[in-house]
Amino acid sequence: MDAMQENLGLVAEETLDPPDWADVQALSHRVIDDAVDYLRDVRDRPVWREMPADVREAFAAPLPRSPAPLAAVYGEVSRTVMSYPMGNTHPRFWSWYMGSSNFTGALGDFLAAIQGSNLGGGNHAAGLMDSQVVNWCKQMLGFPASAGGTLVSGGSMANIIGLTVARNVKAGIDVREHGVAAIEKPLRFYGSEQLHSCHRKAMEALGLGNRALRRIPTDSGLRIDIAALRAAITEDRAAGFKPACVIGTAGTVNTGAIDDLQALAKLAHEEGLWFHVDGCIGALIAIAPENAHRVAGIERADSVALDPHKWLHAPFEVGCALVRDAAAHRGTFAVTPEYLESTPRGLASGEWLHDYGLQTSRGFRALKVWMALKEHGVEKFGRLIDQNIAQAVYLAGLIEAAPQLQLAASPTVNIVCFRYQPGLTGEALKALNTEIMLRLQEQGIAALSDTTVHGEHWLRVAITNHRTRREDLDLLVRETVRLGREIAAEGAVSS
Ligand SMILES: Cc1ncc(COP(=O)(O)O)c(C=O)c1O
């Protein structure tokens, strides 16, 4: 406090900025050095490991009331958070379905936070970049430049955006004003029984209810049965429902099956339905030269959900919703309160990006996607998708060549379902394979997940990973067989 402030009895003002920027600079250099080492050496660490009690306890510590040096805070983060990751940046992480991140994207997230813009909208560079990345997503999928779109937190939100526009366009009334209770005939949405669970959440959140989503049986390849879909639509119309939307899946979460998008586009057109594609897994196959044909027809959708935090490997979170009819998209969400009116010039003269979704404040998700695309070019991302699909074929070949292993089906894209089969059935077989999966995780060898396909339990490998090499898949097969034998010998499970 200077003398004048003291004379006036003024209290010194506080800030979160450091008293000495040089200290922060030195520490930041260390953080960056550590971060580079962390990703460079990821292959040498276990995929996953259980947290010891003292690490767990650290997260029960009470609200800090007094300050601590930033170096000590960083030290604690290194010891706890950084040392016990989920593991999805590791080359042998193949659980559920997620990307493996990338260093440039992480720098993008850092710079986005430093620059600090709120992407609710406004006239600033980050806003233009947000729109540019949406435009790039349109180009990747062959969507028209005139389409609408928005970056959201992930695939689930991207699906909700598309389905909300579908509901409002097909409701036959002004749903925004009058609500779903005023819809004359109950709306029906359709998708295969392999639909991701986020669609159920969407139906519930949209006030339509889970039953408004009719699950259509699938064929032997787990693709939606088009004849069954057509029959269901006819049946529903006769029963007084209003068929509103068909959801095609480009890459199901269980097996990667891709619905016949061309046939769905045709059917939706003939029946007057909205055509939404859940492309969270597979939409980006459109940029993969050897496999793009598998998602042909996606460009005909009314709306698509895609997930740059999967096959573009952007650090979490970023999803993208595209809507062919930009006016319908904006018309579903735009609200202009008096405190967010546009001005002819200045900061409020840019587009209000919050008019395309449910959030008002929005993070600068675009930068991490933009930087990685600029650095590598889209063709490399396409090649990496082809590479993962080829690796899935390679793994399927290894499984078929191992007499102890059983393959559920030839992979469509990058998901391989298999199991260790020593001649067991039912629950005993499931228990044995679950134990293999858990030991693979606990021994830090590989992270797989499991699922049920055609009523049977399978281990599931989803290769959405730019660090995976064929030798990792060789190791997986070797270790699965070793653990299978070990567990069977222990008699831990019985037939
Ligand atoms: C087919 C499909 N749809 C939607 C989602 C949900 O995406 P997110 O986890 O990004 O919300 C997933 C997630 O894996 C998915 O596989």
The ligand as a MOL file (V3000), in Angstrom:
LIG
                    3D

  0  0  0     0  0            999 V3000
M  V30 BEGIN CTAB
M  V30 COUNTS 16 16 0 0 0
M  V30 BEGIN ATOM
M  V30 1 C -22.6300 -44.1060 -31.2210 0
M  V30 2 C -22.4110 -43.1380 -30.1080 0
M  V30 3 N -23.2710 -42.1230 -29.9490 0
M  V30 4 C -23.1130 -41.2180 -28.9570 0
M  V30 5 C -22.0660 -41.2990 -28.0710 0
M  V30 6 C -21.9370 -40.2980 -26.9840 0
M  V30 7 O -20.8410 -39.4680 -27.2420 0
M  V30 8 P -20.1430 -38.6300 -26.0730 0
M  V30 9 O -19.5410 -39.6530 -25.1500 0
M  V30 10 O -19.1430 -37.8100 -26.7780 0
M  V30 11 O -21.2100 -37.8370 -25.3970 0
M  V30 12 C -21.1470 -42.3390 -28.2030 0
M  V30 13 C -20.0180 -42.4720 -27.2670 0
M  V30 14 O -19.1670 -43.3240 -27.3860 0
M  V30 15 C -21.3160 -43.2820 -29.2440 0
M  V30 16 O -20.4640 -44.3100 -29.3910 0
M  V30 END ATOM
M  V30 BEGIN BOND
M  V30 1 1 1 2
M  V30 2 1 2 3
M  V30 3 2 2 15
M  V30 4 2 3 4
M  V30 5 1 4 5
M  V30 6 1 5 6
M  V30 7 2 5 12
M  V30 8 1 6 7
M  V30 9 1 7 8
M  V30 10 2 8 9
M  V30 11 1 8 10
M  V30 12 1 8 11
M  V30 13 1 12 13
M  V30 14 1 12 15
M  V30 15 2 13 14
M  V30 16 1 15 16
M  V30 END BOND
M  V30 END CTAB
M  END
